[in-house]
Amino acid sequence: MIRKGSIVSIAVCFVCLLGGRALAQKTVELFASTPEYIFTFGDVQILEDRSGQLTFEQVKSGKFDKQFVSSGEKYPKNNHVSSAYWYRVKVRYAEEAHSSYLLEFYDQTIDDITAWLPDNKGKYSSAQSGAKFGFDKRLFSHKNFQFSVPANQKGVYTFYFRIKSAQTVNVIIVHRSVQRFVGYALTEYFSFGLFYGMIIIFSFHNLLMYSVMRLRQYLYYVLYIISVGLYEMSADGIAFQYLWPDSPRWNEYAYSVPLFFLSTFALLFTIDLLHVKVKAPRLYKLMLGVLALRSAFFLLCALYERSWFNYRVVEFIPLAIAFYTGFYIWRKGYKPARFFVLAYTFLFVGFVLKVLVVLGYGRFIPGWIAHYSMSFCFIAEMLLLSFAIGDKVRLLKKKKEKAQVKIIRQMEENARLKDTMNQKLEVKVRERTQEIVEKTNEVREKSLIIEQQNEELLSANQLLHQQSEEIARMNLLLQKDNQELQTNIRKVTHDRMMSAEVDFEEFSRTYPDRDACFSLLSNLKWKNGYACRKCGNTNYCSGHLPYSRRCTKCGYDESVISNTILQNTRIPVNKAFYMIFLIYSTRGRISSHKLSEITGIRQSTCWMYSSKIRKVMNERKKELRKAGEQGWSKLVLE
């Protein structure tokens, strides 16, 4: 009988054998007739170096063999961009090689790849490439990364690769012959030429259409197509090869700029092509909001954290909104939207395929479809969007033709109505002419009567003219007498004011307001002519204040109250005049209480002002004795 311990030992050995088989790396057998082989799943083993300090000698020594794990994905990724990743593949050459072979990496965005390649004697040589090095450092002038395989004899060889990249990349390793590489590269670059040639042709054609029709949708479409081309060139590595081969740092983020403009001009093109502002106002506001947020996210990535550019999935938002907008407006009956919806359906499918591949769910998708899906979908989208633009132009042309037909019909109707109206007018004109002839005869008869009456009126008018001349002569005489009378009254009133005692009511009738007082003060002040106090100039013009005079030479502006007893006083001018008149007429005997009672001004103010006037009177006793009719007005001027 088999012992229980023996059974346990056999089971342990069996598990160990299975575990060893599970951990053992698959060796890929290649023949001379195998021009190309893509390493997937268990073909590739991975070691994550979180420190980034491991050397090739340490990795090769076998110390880390147990830490190498087989890839669980079709194409492995560097899921932690802060770590360095080691990859190794084992190849068995079943027979002598009759041609040279290459190891190629498809993803053009890998920053740094270092390969250790064994020769026939088991010695390793290293080679380095990657997107952070200038394009002239590559083995071939090709968008992908290639390493020459030195081994050419049959046997088992292990290849090691160390990859460090600032963004998540797909590590797609391909073993192919140089002949296969040359044929593949020529075919690929030929397809690139067709693709970018179509972009140039579409752009030039729509630019010409914009220059002729001046529709903004053509300009947005041209900018959108150019953005698509630049994005594809950045994603394929073509831009790095031909546009900035000496700027590898820019190559890491170059795709983000055309990607931003791609989504921006896509939304602007959608708004203009489908008349979103009129047909769907809410969606129009949503699109403007998305444009603002997308721009803010772009600036945030550029100025704060450039690694956020790797989140390209955000482009799904403007794509989905544009797709839904086209579908919504199509359902509302706008026919050009059907081509738009179909175009974005292709783009949406390509985007979904790309996302599935990036997320690792695209195992069922053939490699060439996964790699070129967006390019194919962009071409289909450009064609269908061109059909959408053409359909819109066709509808506009059809509407224009309908409008022209309608205008022609309206013109014909207008001509018919015009003829009808002309016929009616001719009848009316004949009837009216007959009436006019009859009326003319009546008018002629009446005109004779009017001529007789006019002769009578003419005689009466001549008589009236003679009378009016006599009346005018009398009016002139009366006007002259009236003027003399008014002059005498003013003179008498002035003389009375200058010499007699009058009350404030009578005084106010002569000098009712500030303008009347300023007029008198101006006549008194400059009765002998104007002379500037600064320069003596006698020419002046009106100043800033009423009745002030400004020198035309030096610009000195002299007010009417400056250098008078009224300067710097807050008492109303007409009351100040009256107080001067009262103090002068009473020879200074009137009290400040009496002045306050008469003028209605506070006693203290009347006392201060009367003191000032009495002081001037004392200073000018001799002059005031000889004042004669000038009276109190002599006190005003200094």
Stockholm file with secondary structure:
# STOCKHOLM 1.0

chainA/1-638         MIRKGSIVSIAVCFVCLLGGRALAQKTVELFASTPEYIFTFGDVQILEDRSGQLTFEQVKSGKFDKQFVSSGEKYPKNNHVSSAYWYRVKVRYAEEAHSSYLLEFYDQTIDDITAWLPDNKGKYSSAQSGAKFGFDKRLFSHKNFQFSVPANQKGVYTFYFRIKSAQTVNVIIVHRSVQRFVGYALTEYFSFGLFYGMIIIFSFHNLLMYSVMRLRQYLYYVLYIISVGLYEMSADGIAFQYLWPDSPRWNEYAYSVPLFFLSTFALLFTIDLLHVKVKAPRLYKLMLGVLALRSAFFLLCALYERSWFNYRVVEFIPLAIAFYTGFYIWRKGYKPARFFVLAYTFLFVGFVLKVLVVLGYGRFIPGWIAHYSMSFCFIAEMLLLSFAIGDKVRLLKKKKEKAQVKIIRQMEENARLKDTMNQKLEVKVRERTQEIVEKTNEVREKSLIIEQQNEELLSANQLLHQQSEEIARMNLLLQKDNQELQTNIRKVTHDRMMSAEVDFEEFSRTYPDRDACFSLLSNLKWKNGYACRKCGNTNYCSGHLPYSRRCTKCGYDESVISNTILQNTRIPVNKAFYMIFLIYSTRGRISSHKLSEITGIRQSTCWMYSSKIRKVMNERKKELRKAGEQGWSKLVLE
#=GR chainA/1-638 SS CCCHHHHHHHHHHHHHHHHHHHHSCCEEEECTTCCEEEECGGGCEEEEESSSCCCHHHHHTTTTGGGCEECSSSSCBCSCTTSEEEEEEEEEECSCCSSCEEEEECCTTCCEEEEEEECTTSCEEEEEECTTSCGGGSSSSSSSEEEEECCCSSEEEEEEEEEECSSCCBCCEEEEEHHHHHHHHHHHHHHHHHHHHHHHHHHHHHHHHHHHHCCHHHHHHHHHHHHHHHHHHHHHTHHHHHTCTTCHHHHTTTTHHHHHHHHHHHHHHHHHHTTHHHHCHHHHHHHHHHHHHHHHHHHHHHHTCGGGGGCGGGGHHHHHHHHHHHHHHHHTTCTTHHHHHHHHHHHHHHHHHHHHHHHTCCTTSCHHHHHHHHHHHHHHHHHHHHHHHHHHHHHHHHHHHHHHHHHHHHHHHHHHHHHHHHHHHHHHHHHHHHHHHHHHHHHHHHHHHHHHHHHHHHHHHHHHHHHHHHHHHHHHHHHHHHHHHHHHHHHHHHHHHHHSCCCHHHHHHHSCSHHHHHHHHHHHHTTTCCCCTTTCCCCEEECSSTTCEEETTTCCEECTTTTBTTTTCCSCHHHHHHHHHHHHHTTTCSCHHHHHHHHCCCHHHHHHHHHHHHHHHHHTHHHHHTCGGGGGGGGTBC
#=GC SS_cons         CCCHHHHHHHHHHHHHHHHHHHHSCCEEEECTTCCEEEECGGGCEEEEESSSCCCHHHHHTTTTGGGCEECSSSSCBCSCTTSEEEEEEEEEECSCCSSCEEEEECCTTCCEEEEEEECTTSCEEEEEECTTSCGGGSSSSSSSEEEEECCCSSEEEEEEEEEECSSCCBCCEEEEEHHHHHHHHHHHHHHHHHHHHHHHHHHHHHHHHHHHHCCHHHHHHHHHHHHHHHHHHHHHTHHHHHTCTTCHHHHTTTTHHHHHHHHHHHHHHHHHHTTHHHHCHHHHHHHHHHHHHHHHHHHHHHHTCGGGGGCGGGGHHHHHHHHHHHHHHHHTTCTTHHHHHHHHHHHHHHHHHHHHHHHTCCTTSCHHHHHHHHHHHHHHHHHHHHHHHHHHHHHHHHHHHHHHHHHHHHHHHHHHHHHHHHHHHHHHHHHHHHHHHHHHHHHHHHHHHHHHHHHHHHHHHHHHHHHHHHHHHHHHHHHHHHHHHHHHHHHHHHHHHHHSCCCHHHHHHHSCSHHHHHHHHHHHHTTTCCCCTTTCCCCEEECSSTTCEEETTTCCEECTTTTBTTTTCCSCHHHHHHHHHHHHHTTTCSCHHHHHHHHCCCHHHHHHHHHHHHHHHHHTHHHHHTCGGGGGGGGTBC
//
